[in-house]
Amino acid sequence: MLDDFANGGHFPDVVQEDSLVGGSRLNPQEEADLIASRESLAGQTFLPDPDFSDPWPKEHPAVAHRLMP
């Protein structure tokens, strides 16, 4: 994905491209920082944690209307 951004989103098989979109070059530290930042938003440890995954107590009225099981 970062290589696609560096390429400015230009792909040889895509006809509709915006000529105003340019590339973005990151140095190795910036790339590592961006990846770490993105991974921190993925919720790999936070969301599966039972203490944080369900904000509603079982007796709360919102439980009856939520979409998740």
C-alpha positions as CSV (number, residue, x, y, z in Angstrom):
1,M,0.0,0.0,0.0
2,L,2.8,2.4,0.8
3,D,4.4,1.7,-2.5
4,D,1.1,2.6,-4.2
5,F,1.1,6.0,-2.4
6,A,4.7,6.6,-3.4
7,N,3.6,5.9,-7.0
8,G,1.0,8.5,-6.7
9,G,-1.8,6.0,-7.2
10,H,-0.8,5.6,-10.8
11,F,-1.5,2.1,-12.3
12,P,-0.9,1.2,-15.9
13,D,-4.3,-0.5,-16.3
14,V,-6.4,2.4,-14.8
15,V,-7.8,4.8,-17.4
16,Q,-9.4,7.3,-15.0
17,E,-6.6,8.9,-13.0
18,D,-6.4,12.4,-11.6
19,S,-3.3,14.2,-12.9
20,L,-3.3,16.3,-9.7
21,V,-2.5,13.3,-7.5
22,G,1.2,13.1,-6.9
23,G,3.4,10.6,-5.1
24,S,4.6,10.7,-1.5
25,R,8.1,9.7,-0.6
26,L,8.7,8.5,3.0
27,N,12.1,7.7,4.5
28,P,12.4,4.4,6.3
29,Q,11.7,5.9,9.7
30,E,8.6,7.7,8.5
31,E,7.4,4.5,6.9
32,A,7.9,2.6,10.1
33,D,6.1,5.3,12.1
34,L,3.2,5.2,9.7
35,I,2.9,1.4,9.9
36,A,3.1,1.5,13.7
37,S,0.4,4.2,13.8
38,R,-1.9,2.2,11.5
39,E,-1.4,-1.0,13.5
40,S,-2.2,0.8,16.7
41,L,-5.7,1.6,15.2
42,A,-6.4,-1.9,14.2
43,G,-7.5,-3.0,17.6
44,Q,-5.7,-6.3,17.6
45,T,-5.3,-6.2,21.4
46,F,-7.8,-3.7,22.6
47,L,-11.0,-4.9,20.9
48,P,-10.7,-8.6,21.7
49,D,-10.1,-7.8,25.4
50,P,-13.4,-8.8,27.1
51,D,-13.0,-5.8,29.5
52,F,-13.3,-3.4,26.5
53,S,-15.1,-5.2,23.8
54,D,-18.6,-4.8,25.0
55,P,-19.4,-1.4,26.5
56,W,-22.9,-2.3,27.7
57,P,-23.7,-4.1,30.8
58,K,-26.0,-7.1,30.2
59,E,-28.9,-5.4,31.9
60,H,-28.6,-2.1,29.8
61,P,-31.5,-1.4,27.4
62,A,-29.2,-0.8,24.5
63,V,-28.2,-4.5,24.5
64,A,-31.5,-5.5,23.1
65,H,-31.0,-3.2,20.1
66,R,-27.4,-3.7,19.2
67,L,-26.3,-5.3,16.0
68,M,-23.4,-7.3,17.3
69,P,-24.1,-10.6,19.2
